[in-house]
Amino acid sequence: MTALRDEPDYRLCEDRPVRHTAAVQPHGCLLAFDPSLRLVAASANAASWLDRPPTLGVDLHEAIPGTLADRIAEAHARPELRPLNTTFRVALTPGVCPVHVHRNADGVLIAELLEPDHASAIELLTELHHATERLVQIDHTALALPDVARTMAQAVQAATGYDRVMVYRFLPDNSGEVVADERQDGMEAYLGLRYPEADIPKQARALYLASPMRSIHDASYQPAELRAAEGFSAASLDLGFATIRSVAPGHCDYLANMGVRASMSLSLVVGGRLWGLIACHHRTPKSMPIETWPLLRLMAEVASGRLAAMHEHGRFLDTVKGTQLTQLLTSRLNMTTSLCTALMQGSPNLLNLIDADGVVISYLGAVHRQGAAPATSEDHIRSALADRAQQTGKSVGDCLIQTQSGLGDGWDPELPGVLAIGFTDQADDYIAWYRRELTQTVRWAADPRKAVEVENGVPRLTPRGSYAAWEQSITGTSEAWQPREIESAGSIQKSLTDVVIRIHSLQEEVDRRTRDLQAFAYATSHDLRKPTQNISMRLSMLAEQLDQSSPEIKSSVEAALKGSLQLHDMIDGIDQVMQSTTGEFHSVPIDLNEVLTTVEELFAETIADQQVTIHRGALPIIEGDRGMILRVVGNLIDNAIKYRADEPPVIRVSAAYEQGVGGRIVVSDNGRGIDPDRVYEALHPFKRLTSDPAISGAGLGLAICQRIARRHGGRVFIDSVPGQGTTFTVTLTNS
Amino acid sequence: MSRRPRRLHILVIDDDPEFHEAISHAHKDLLSLSVITFQNDATLALEMLHSDTPEQMYQKPVDLVMLDLNMPGMDGHETLAEIRKHPKTKTLPVIVLSNSDLRDDVRGAYAGGATSYVIKPRTIEQLRQTVLQIDSFWSHSAVLPPESDPNRAE
């Protein structure tokens, strides 16, 4: 709920007396005794019950007639009636009168003497018992709130006979909404209406939480004021639990304006909070016999219990759903190398976890969006997360922000709802869910801005003359984030934080091992050179010395020499792989025409021998490391010639490049081609896809190309048809 | 400036006896007239180069050095620096013959004043080609190009 414009300050009403009204409704009279049973206050109408005015300031037995005094003293003395709250009937002047005796929070014993009633309490109790049973039977797992509330209202109306029974629910802003409205024909419907906070102000809500039931017998009553003994202030007497307590000024006018003469309300308390009320209205004076009050209170408790069960069940289902989704997402997180893929693609994804219109993951400088997600929002979220972390002293990875109304100036007004979590110690890394603006219409029972008026400098509730519903359109907010959704966001935050920490330490481990391996490969290739050179030198000397007299030995030595020369090539290859992986990288403009010419010169002899044709497409100037690009083109041409088919090789070289975007170098041939299943093996170091002894090489050419492409932000793609040829595409994305 | 082939005195500084043998073999195959002195310790090689009264008086001064880089103790780069520092040898041709093709080695050697950098040949045939080229080039050079030392004895 958004704030209303011209919102009245409800706090102005908070000093309105509710418990200390110093008066009672005149259908009963009230006697108050201090702990020593001295009569300290009595309502002005007490004489009508006692035959004579009670004597204030004296002991109970002196103050009032003997039978009543004895019964009160007896209740006072009975230890099993603690806390004291009991009813009995005594013959008094008007007849046999119900008497309610209780002790208030200050230890004052209060006796309320009521008018004799004629309704059969036994019949009523039976009805109320049935109604309570109906409440017990409500299936909270199958019904939603409107049905549960309607069943409650129906049961209470049937048992009590009030003209109208409503279930009224407090919303988070303390305004109220009618969620069930059972009424006699001809009465105006209140279902769905909203009432402003001031209608049931804070101190009244506090009393309703403590005392589960109150009743107004006849709203047009003239209050019977309390008279106090000397030294006692009637206004200090806490009447919070007195059944005939006179209500706050203005409230009766409020009821009268609705055409209500009698009312009763039962508190609905869920989880220690005032959830709402069962509010009963009657068009003529009415109250429930005092004997039924305990059962009415029990009914209210049962109803509260059903509501609690319904909410618990809803929360349980939500939690189960949330937990299941979180677990599924977490297991996907653990199986993937890409956080964004795990969380955004497939099912379940972040939008299944929390029903929103869009979601954004910002991680390691990359932003992935899905659905409606404003690009303008990123700075807002970053600074909100950073601020929260600073205010709370927590890591950004423990911070969660949520709002229904955007994050300030410049926020996209179409998506005012945002729920965002950090998951590293950087505010740059976050997940944010967005919700669209939700225009909702609230039907107020009356214009809520006129609920409070200031009269002679004193604020008071306006007893509203008009109850014409007043419609308000609420904009600028989204649907609220539910507690379950916030919980789910929190769970995914924990999982992500764990995963990120793990990825981080894994990355460090990988980096460390890579460095070790590189150092090892470097040392190995370097140390192998000398013995390899010794071997090939010796073998070549030996091969020359052997004459044709021992051809077998000679061919063995030549084979050994060939092997040792291959070993040289492999060591060179390792060095080149290392160079292309970790060597220096100088990005400069490179004319691919010039590169291809250099390569043609290098291969001039082979090109002539093997009748190779090289078709040159349009070759632009690209940017990259010159040595590396030369090596890539050289390796691809070398490859195309080596893996030739029977007909003379025809090689086409083309390229495209756009500054700041990237490009590609494409080399295609009419060679023997690569089996599609083995295409990616071709990119592995030392992977030769042929055992043809005529084809020399260490099997490192394409592995080197792949590494060089990676250094240029791209990769090598192989498109091959066995028997027809192969197209190698090297992409470059370096800007 | 003489065009007559000279008899070169080549000093090979290399700790690998295998390489010494290969070089001798190649020279023998080529019927080369060059005199070769092998030294497997760079420090001793420098002493010999810089001594005013060489112990081996019968030998003429060194005309050319073939230097390995990867040696225990004083390595090739340090040896090269010492050669270039000393007035007597600062213009002496030094041809690096190494197994290493590392950028740092190649650049370092040229920056340190190497006359040439050759990757050690893999076969005797390749070695013969290398030795022949070096021999024939330097034995026809009367005065060292490009910064010849006019004080140097022919």
Interface residues (C-beta under 8 A of the other chain):
Chain A: H526 R529 K530 Q533 N534 S536 M537 R538 L539 S540 M541 E544 L561 S564 L565 H568 D572 D575 Q579 G583 E584
Chain B: D16 E18 F19 A22 H25 N70 N99 S100 D101 L102 R103 K120 P121 R122 T123 I124 E125 L127
